[in-house]
């Protein structure tokens, strides 16, 4: 960790000298970003393609963390944002403090910007500006329920993803009674940035229910993270695990590559009706997560069994080894709300792209736009005097589930009538040489492909439910 991060962590520790340290909830899900929606649309696609590749690289080559030295249903609004993320608002503390969080199924830790000293570098998310933005922060001193997590607290091991106590470094300390009282600071890496801070035990307020002793990160330094992150992955510190949810579900509103006051709904469900399927949903089982030493993050992801991909009814030739995760953790498909565009390993992407090029006869290639955006293939679809017609992309999953993606879920029309396939692969954008690598999931299903789909994570029965639905 950099000396600057260590300095901020030290400051945070000084802030707390006097502190002893069945549900159905709908929440609102919204876009989250500070981008200027009036900028060049090709620049927007290029940025989203780059960030999707960075996200894929992190998911495939994870470094989770490093150390610095009652039955009910709740719903909440879910907001969509121009940089590719979806956010919810959560309330922590006594009295409550409300903050926005990016919903992320690809990680399992919940953290918020913390203290008046919080610093976030390069958090405007605008490729044309390096200016920082003001970000709402949680103030522990204003909450009577804030407690620092002790190093012997089992939840400290959740933060650092280990079964060992976090007090070992204190054995040779001159003041072991002080050294052993707090959990060591965390340092988290994401595809787009980093964050660092210390673990708190705090009260989470959900509607008329309060959840005490909720493990949450108090970050005082971040880079390229415009808000806190609510980890919805499969680990112990994730929000679904700590709330003991049986399922959670959401519907992602269409992306307009800008921020909007429109929102859909995130549902957190811990009802007792465990085995009942939701009407209208098609289900595919979650696939067993690979267990790979040094790649513990693979156990956090939601793997699904993708059997085949068809374009215009023709099966794409995908090597079988890429469809299922092997013992080394390579291969397989995960669903990730934190990714914008779907990532596919080159061995899958190339035949997919070739199939589109082969079948599209009525439009010419827009190779100049491919260079500008980093997406391919792109087709010139303007001035045709009729609706755009491109081959159907269909995903076939284990259990018989199939989803025929609407055209707007896999092609983005930008500029003066150019449609680009919103799938990224190894090699970087714009023909660059950046390599994501072969380790980890071969396919990362991004949120752009899942827009206007109702998605249900049935944690009790280990299955994913899907249904096309206009999200409003």
C-alpha positions, -999 to 999 in steps of 0.1 A, spaced: 0 0 0 13 35 -8 26 57 20 -3 81 13 -29 54 19 -11 44 51 -11 80 62 -49 83 57 -55 50 75 -34 63 104 -56 94 105 -87 73 106 -75 53 135 -70 86 154 -106 95 147 -119 68 170 -100 72 203 -132 73 224 -153 47 206 -156 12 221 -161 -6 194 -373 -124 76 -372 -94 54 -387 -83 20 -373 -49 10 -377 -31 -23 -349 -6 -31 -344 19 -60 -316 10 -85 -302 39 -106 -274 48 -129 -244 64 -111 -219 87 -128 -206 122 -131 -201 121 -169 -212 149 -192 -239 133 -214 -233 158 -242 -198 146 -250 -189 126 -281 -210 93 -282 -180 74 -297 -159 86 -267 -186 72 -244 -185 38 -260 -147 37 -260 -147 46 -223 -173 19 -215 -154 -7 -236 -122 2 -218 -138 0 -184 -154 -33 -192 -120 -48 -202 -105 -34 -170 -133 -50 -150 -128 -84 -168 -91 -83 -161 -98 -78 -124 -124 -106 -123 -102 -130 -141 -71 -121 -121 -84 -111 -87 -65 -98 -57 -93 -95 -32 -77 -77 -3 -43 -68 11 -34 -58 47 -17 -24 53 6 -36 82 -377 -119 106 -395 -129 74 -403 -100 52 -394 -84 19 -378 -50 13 -376 -31 -19 -354 -1 -28 -350 21 -59 -323 10 -83 -307 38 -104 -288 35 -137 -257 56 -145 -238 66 -176 -205 50 -167 -221 16 -165 -230 11 -129 -263 8 -110 -267 23 -75 -289 20 -45 -292 41 -14 -286 25 20 -289 39 55 -263 33 82 -258 46 117 -277 60 147 -292 84 137 -293 72 101 -270 85 74 -281 77 38 -254 71 11 -254 58 -25 -238 24 -32 -229 7 -65 -246 -27 -66 -219 -53 -74 -225 -90 -77 -188 -95 -85 -176 -87 -50 -186 -95 -15 -176 -65 7 -198 -35 17 -180 -2 22 -188 35 22 -167 68 19 -160 76 55 -151 107 77 -146 143 68 -111 135 56 -122 111 28 -102 116 -4 -111 101 -38 -87 106 -67 -98 108 -103 -135 102 -93 -152 123 -119 -153 93 -143 -150 118 -172 -122 108 -197 -117 145 -205 -113 156 -169 -91 147 -140 -109 169 -115 -122 154 -83 -159 155 -72 -175 160 -39 -187 126 -26 -211 121 4 -193 105 33 -204 86 64 -193 104 96 -187 78 124 -185 104 152 -221 113 144 -233 77 150 -237 62 185 -236 27 171 -202 29 153 -176 4 166 -142 -5 153 -139 -43 146 -114 -60 168 -86 -82 154 -100 -112 172 -135 -107 160 -144 -134 135 -157 -108 111 -122 -94 108 -112 -126 90 -142 -120 66 -125 -87 56 -92 -103 49 -106 -136 35 -86 -159 58 -94 -183 87 -64 -170 107 -65 -144 134 -54 -109 124 -35 -104 156 -3 -123 147 17 -91 139 12 -79 175 32 -106 192 64 -85 193 47 -52 198 57 -31 228 21 -23 235 2 -55 226 -29 -44 245 -34 -16 220 -22 -33 189 -46 -62 192 -77 -41 197 -85 -34 160 -87 -53 128 -59 -43 104 -68 -19 76 -80 -33 43 -69 -24 8 -93 -35 -20 -86 -36 -57 -113 -33 -84 -111 -32 -121 -115 5 -122 -98 16 -90 -90 10 -53 -101 18 -18 -86 16 17 -99 19 52 -108 0 84 -137 -23 93 -167 -10 113 -195 -28 131 -225 -5 124 -263 -5 123 -280 -10 89 -314 5 86 -338 -12 62 -373 3 62 -387 -2 97 -361 -29 105 -326 -24 119 -297 -48 115 -271 -44 143 -235 -53 141 -234 -52 103 -198 -54 90 -190 -25 68 -159 -8 55 -150 27 65 -129 39 35 -109 72 38 -89 69 5 -102 57 -29 -92 60 -65 -118 60 -94 -146 49 -70 -174 75 -72 -194 59 -43 -194 31 -18 -199 -4 -31 -225 -29 -19 -210 -64 -25 -238 -88 -35 -214 -117 -42 -214 -151 -24 -189 -144 4 -195 -141 41 -193 -102 43 -217 -97 14 -250 -79 19 -272 -110 10 -252 -132 34 -252 -108 63 -290 -103 58 -295 -140 54 -315 -134 22 -332 -163 5 -332 -144 -28 -327 -110 -43 -339 -97 -77 -338 -66 -99 -348 -52 -133 -322 -30 -150 -336 0 -169 -323 7 -204 -290 25 -207 -291 59 -223 -254 66 -216 -264 94 -193 -278 99 -158 -315 99 -153 -340 103 -124 -357 71 -136 -353 40 -115 -363 4 -112 -365 -19 -81 -342 -41 -62 -359 -66 -40 -343 -82 -9 -363 -113 1 -360 -136 31 -395 -150 30 -402 -185 42 -417 -198 9 -384 -213 -1 -391 -236 -30 -417 -217 -50 -407 -205 -84 -416 -170 -95 -443 -170 -122 -429 -163 -157 -393 -169 -149 -371 -194 -166 -344 -209 -144 -308 -222 -148 -289 -236 -119 -258 -220 -105 -226 -239 -113 -203 -250 -85 -176 -224 -80 -140 -235 -86 -117 -236 -56 -83 -223 -66 -55 -214 -41 -47 -177 -44 -79 -170 -64 -104 -170 -36 -125 -144 -55 -137 -171 -78 -158 -184 -49 -176 -151 -48 -189 -151 -84 -223 -164 -97 -214 -191 -122 -241 -202 -147 -240 -231 -172 -240 -215 -207 -244 -245 -231 -242 -227 -264 -245 -194 -283 -265 -189 -315 -265 -160 -340 -294 -159 -364 -302 -195 -354 -267 -207 -363 -246 -222 -335 -213 -204 -328 -184 -228 -326 -171 -224 -291 -144 -248 -277 -161 -268 -250 -134 -262 -224 -144 -226 -222 -180 -232 -213 -173 -248 -179 -148 -238 -152 -120 -263 -148 -102 -273 -116 -77 -245 -123 -106 -220 -123 -103 -212 -160 -134 -211 -182 -171 -208 -174 -196 -180 -174 -204 -155 -146 -231 -129 -142 -217 -95 -131 -237 -64 -125 -205 -44 -121 -195 -50 -158 -211 -29 -185 -204 -48 -217 -200 -86 -218 -165 -99 -220 -157 -131 -240 -124 -148 -243 -109 -144 -278 -116 -180 -287 -153 -173 -282 -155 -137 -294 -138 -143 -328 -162 -169 -341 -191 -149 -327 -180 -117 -345 -173 -137 -376 -208 -151 -376 -223 -116 -374 -201 -104 -403 -210 -135 -423 -248 -131 -419 -250 -93 -422 -253 -86 -460 -274 -55 -461 -251 -32 -441 -215 -22 -448 -188 -23 -421 -180 10 -403 -143 3 -396 -136 39 -387 -161 37 -359 -145 4 -348 -112 22 -343 -129 51 -324 -149 29 -301 -128 -2 -297 -160 -23 -305 -164 -46 -334 -181 -54 -357 -198 -20 -364 -222 -16 -393 -235 15 -411 -273 13 -407 -283 49 -416 -305 61 -444 -321 27 -450 -357 39 -447 -367 10 -425 -360 -5 -390 -325 -19 -383 -324 -56 -388 -295 -77 -374 -292 -114 -366 -307 -125 -333 -283 -133 -304 -296 -162 -282 -280 -177 -251 -287 -213 -242 -282 -223 -206 -283 -256 -186 -318 -266 -174 -334 -256 -207 -333 -218 -201 -329 -197 -232 -328 -159 -236 -332 -142 -270 -317 -109 -264 -335 -78 -277 -314 -60 -304 -307 -31 -281 -291 -54 -256 -262 -64 -278 -259 -36 -304 -256 1 -296 -265 26 -322 -243 57 -320 -235 87 -340 -253 90 -373 -266 55 -376 -238 32 -367 -245 0 -348 -217 -17 -328 -217 -51 -311 -213 -44 -274 -190 -73 -265 -153 -69 -257 -124 -93 -258 -87 -98 -252 -64 -74 -270 -77 -42 -257 -98 -16 -275 -92 0 -308 -69 -29 -318 -46 -23 -288 -24 -50 -273 -38 -52 -238 -44 -88 -228 -70 -97 -202 -56 -133 -200 -69 -168 -200 -73 -173 -163 -107 -171 -146 -141 -170 -163 -142 -171 -200 -174 -151 -203 -185 -122 -180 -222 -114 -187 -224 -76 -183 -254 -55 -173 -258 -40 -208 -269 -74 -220 -293 -78 -191 -311 -45 -194 -349 -48 -194 -346 -83 -179 -360 -93 -146 -332 -112 -129 -337 -133 -97 -308 -148 -76 -324 -177 -58 -298 -183 -31 -317 -209 -13 -322 -231 -43 -290 -221 -61 -305 -210 -94 -308 -179 -115 -342 -168 -129 -347 -147 -160 -376 -130 -177 -377 -103 -204 -396 -73 -189 -398 -36 -195 -382 -21 -164 -400 10 -151 
